[in-house]
Amino acid sequence: MRKVDRSDIVDYVTYEEHRDEARQAIFQVKALRRFHVGPHLTFLFENRDTMRYQVQEMVRAERMVREADIVQEIGTYNELLGDHG
């Protein structure tokens, strides 16, 4: 699975301008990746798109501007994604 790359993440001001559309799109993606098992257990299978959304939301929420902080956030979320095979 391809990981989130720095070029996938935009600054929080640019993201804010298109956030509503991004949220609607990712909610549709997540709906297809969410599996309910009984009344108390749900699995959400993350992928590159859902991780990119999470990183973008963190950059926005924390108003990240330092490159090192953004790269660290990407690395943290990329660890949650599987590798090939």
N, C-alpha and C positions, 0 to 999 in steps of 0.2 A: 504494500500500500504506500502510495506517495505521501510523504510527510508535508506538513505545513511549512512553507518557505517564507522568508522575510518579505519577499516581493508580493506575497498574498495579502499582506496586512497594510491597510492604509491608515493615515493619521486619524485621530479621533474626531476631528472636525469634519473631514470628508465623509467618514463613516456615518456620523450623525445625520448628514444630509440625506443618506439613503438607507437609514436604519430600519424604517418601517417596512420597506420592500424586502430587505434582507431577513428580517424577523419572520415575515409571512412565508418566505421561501423555505427557510430552515425549519419552521414548524411543520411544513408539509413533508420535508425530508425525514424529520424525526418521527412523524406519525407512521411512516412506513417501516421504521427501524425499531419501533417500540412493541414489545410483546408482554401481554398481561398473563400471569400464571396465577390463577385464583384471585381472590379479592385483596390479597395483601402483598403481592410480589409482582414487580414489573421489571423487565430487562430493556435497556436501551442500548443498542449496538451502535457505538460511535464510529464515525468514519472521518476522512479528511475534511469534509465540508462542515460537519458538526464541530470538529476541533477548531477549525478556522474561525467559526462563529464565536466559540468560547473565548479564543484569544482576542478577537476583535472587541468583544464585549468587555473583557478585562482592561484592554488598552483604553477603551472609552470610560469605564467606571473609575479607573485610577488616574485618568488623564496623563497617561504615559507619553513622554516625549524623548526620554533618553534612549538611545539606540540599544545600549546594553540591557536595559530593563525589558524592552520589547523582545530582544533576542532570547533573553532568559525565559520569558513567558512562553515563547514559541517552543523552546526546548522542553519545558516542563510539560506542556500539553502533548508534544510529540511522543513523549515517553509512554503515553497511554495508548498510542496506536501500535498495532502489530506490524511486524516486518514481513517481507516476502516469505511465503511458505508457512 
